[in-house]
């Protein structure tokens, strides 16, 4: 199992790097807008109406942004957790722990893709 993880390492690092970029650039702005500014009434009236948000989410660029916000942080979290578990449990359990965490990221990614495509 460890050799498979070593072969997939460049792909995992690509997703991890994308997760870092999304997690530091897009996600804070998204969370501040939707989670803080909207409920506090700091946005113009109707800015987060269902029809407007649905139109954005239905556009190909909007879908790509939503996919990035959902999928890439999963891989970032999986990779950080794998590194943490390697520090705690040692590198002997890295194959099992890494496989489990990346399997969770794959399942979450597939579910996220299915949810965004269903919009």
N, C-alpha and C positions, 0 to 999 in steps of 0.2 A: 504494500500500500504506500509505503514511503517513497518508492521509486516513481509511482504515478504522481504523487504530489510534487516531486522534483521535476518531472517532465512538464507539469502544468504550472510551474512556478512563474514563468513569464506572463501567462494569461492572468494568473491570480494577482501579480503585481500591477498589471495594467488596470484591472478592476479596482484594486486597492488604491492606486494613485488617482483614478477617477473619483473614487469615494471620498478621498481627502479633498479634492478640488470642489466637488459638489457640497461636501459637508462644511467647507469654510467659505464658499462664495454664495451658492444658491440657497441652501437650506436655512441659514439664519435670516435672510431677507424674506423668504417664504413664511417662516414661522412668525417673524415679527409682524408681517402684514396680515396673515390669516389668524394668527393666535392672539395678537395683542392689539394692533391698530383697529382691526375690524370690531371686536367686542367693545373697545373703548370709544367707538364712534369717531375715530380720527380720520376715517376714509369718507370720500364723498358718498352721498346717498345712492344706493344701488350698485356700488362697486363690486360687491360680492354676491349679487343676485344669482340665483340658480341658472337662469338663461345665459347670462354673461359668462359665468365660469364654465358652463357646459360648452359654449361656443369656443372658448379657449382650449378646453380639454379635448375637443373634437378635432381641432386643427392639428396637422402633422407635427408642427413645431411644438405646440403645447403638449402633445402626447410624448414627444421626445424629452421635454423638460420634466414632465411628471414621471416618466420611466427613470430618468437619471436621479430624481429626488427619492424614488422608492428603492431602486435596485442597487445603486452604487454604494450607499451607506451600509447596506447589508454586508457587502464584501469587505468594506473597511472594518466593520465591527468583527466579522469573522476572523480577519487576519490579526487584528489587535488582540482578540481573545485567545487565538492560537499562540501568539507570542507570550502572553501572560501565563497561559497554562504550561508552556514549555519552561518558563521560569519557575513556576510552582512545582510541577510534577517531574521535571527533568525531560530531556530529549528522548527518552525511551518511549514515552507515551505520545510523542508528537504525531506519529502516523495515524493512530486511532483518533486522537483529539482533533487533528487537522481535518481528517476525512469527515468526521461528524459535523464539525463547524461549517465546512465548505458544502456539505450536503444540505445543511439547513439554509445556507445562503442560496443554493441552487433552487431549492423548493420555494423559498421566499421570492426569488427572482421570477420564477415561472408563475407564481400566483400574482405577483405585481404586474407582469406583462399581460396576463389574462385579464386582470381587472382593468388595466388601462385600455386594452384593445376592445373591451366590452362596452366602453363609453360610446 
